[in-house]
Amino acid sequence: MSIKEEDMEKLADLVVKKLLSNKEDLIHGFMAVSKVADDSLMYHKIGDVANIEKVRLTGPPSQYQPNDTAQGAGNRVTFNAYTFIPKEVVEGQEYPLIVLPHGGVHSNFGSGYAYVIRELISQSYIIIAPEYRGSTGYGRQFYELIDYGGLESEDTFAARNFMIENCELVDPERVGVMGWSHGGMHTLFNIFKHPEAYQAANASVPVSDIVARMGYKKQDYRDLFEADYHIGKSGADNVNEYRRRSPAWNVPEYDKKIHPPLLVHTTRNDQDVNVLEVEHLIKSLKEKNWLFEYKVYPPTSGAHGFSRLSTKFSKGVRGEIYEFLAKHLKPLGPNPLKRFIGEPNPLD
């Protein structure tokens, strides 16, 4: 090969890398535009019952500190969060708070949660929904801050603290955390690491065992974790790191004085979080002497989203969640879905 041909090959490689980088930038630009549009839709869906604000706050410094002496090294990560406050609140009255982290490896809190927010608002809950590091719609740099099973859950805890410190309407002794899937994982890590900060928790179809998850998922899913800006290695190459990020492998010994009541829900036909993950979590909770409630539903319509549909059965499952939370958080409003509790499983 001549020198000229070698130079052409190098140039071609540079062009390909530049095109791929431009493609990524375009994708993130599109996600940012989509986020703005969805924010408008969310205000439209919820604005009649809640005062909505998108706040900016900070979580722990980035886990990526290649140069500790660089300008800005050690600065806390800035992120957004949605706050929802019922329009009918009374000044001087304190209300329970729900911390509601979204699901998805890379996703965000969007208008698809509007029905849950309306159901919580009707019970007089105040809600904060953090757009923790790695969420989409905030550019490539923020996307690549993802720390699945790591500091992202501390962003959720920071959102809880933000509301305690900045909203006088919140009762600091009536705080709950709840979430589905990856949001359920946030719920678990929050009560494992900061048990004194919450009075109730609900983890629905929670991601619980990333080691097992790497085994039954396809390579395109594993690629999200093996990316050089994320874990950077496969589960086979660094199994301990994947264990560290898995709630089922990190359940603390139960202490009834500080650990809040916990409700876990899953279903046997979940096509996303295989039931074996949650079964491992349940087994680990029992081994650590936890007092908690759980339900493993038989194969159910909606599978991974079985408790997030508009059906009577799905509303009944959410009604059970709200009954559980209300028992410990004492909201002022009634459970809007109580009439659906006990509906038969549509696949029975």
Secondary structure, DSSP 8 states (H G I E B T S, - for coil): --HHHHHHHHHHHHHHHHHHHHHHHHHHHHHHHHHHHHHHHHHHHHTTTEEEEEEEEEEEE-S--S-TTSTTTT-EEEEEEEEEEETT--TT--EEEEE----SSS----GGGHHHHHHHHTTT-EEEEEE-TT-SSS-HHHHTT--TTTTHHHHHHHHHHHHHHH-TTEEEEEEEEEEETHHHHHHHHHHHH-GGG-SEEEEES----HHHHHHHS-HHHHHHHHSTTTT-S-TTT-HHHHHHT-GGG------TTT---EEEEEETT-SSS-HHHHHHHHHHHHHTT---EEEEE-S-TTGGGTTSSSSHHHHHHHHHHHHHHHHHH--SS--TTGGGTT---TT-
